[in-house]
């Protein structure tokens, strides 16, 4: 069984810091930034505030 942790919150609250610490504490783990996911669009990016599918992906 695999576990996925999603760390979310507003800018500046420590998401990256917390995620980095989690990766170091867990064996066989990886950190995938939200920015990397944001750039994985197949059919082009849209403005998140104008697209329900964009918000769902993020």
C-alpha positions in Angstrom: 0.0 0.0 0.0 1.3 3.5 -0.9 0.5 6.8 0.9 0.3 10.2 -0.7 0.5 13.3 1.4 -0.8 16.5 -0.1 0.4 19.7 1.7 -1.7 22.7 0.9 -2.1 26.2 2.2 -1.5 29.9 1.4 1.8 31.3 0.4 4.4 31.6 3.2 3.0 29.1 5.7 5.8 26.6 5.3 4.5 24.0 2.8 7.8 23.5 1.2 9.7 23.4 4.5 7.2 20.9 5.9 7.3 18.8 2.7 11.1 18.7 2.6 11.2 17.6 6.3 8.6 14.9 5.5 10.6 13.5 2.6 13.7 13.3 4.8 11.8 11.5 7.5 10.2 8.9 5.3 12.0 6.1 3.6 11.6 5.8 -0.2 9.8 9.1 -0.6 9.8 11.9 -3.2 8.7 15.5 -3.2 6.8 16.7 -6.2 6.1 20.5 -6.2 2.8 22.0 -7.1 4.6 24.0 -9.7 5.7 20.8 -11.4 2.2 19.5 -11.5 1.0 22.9 -12.8 3.2 22.5 -15.8 1.9 19.0 -16.7 -1.0 20.2 -18.8 -1.7 18.3 -22.0 -4.1 20.7 -23.6 -2.6 24.0 -22.5 -2.9 26.0 -19.3 -5.8 28.2 -18.4 -6.1 30.8 -15.7 -7.1 29.0 -12.5 -9.6 31.6 -11.5 -11.4 31.0 -14.9 -11.2 27.2 -15.1 -12.8 24.6 -12.9 -10.6 21.9 -14.5 -7.5 23.9 -13.6 -8.6 24.3 -10.0 -9.3 20.5 -9.9 -5.9 19.7 -11.2 -4.1 21.9 -8.8 
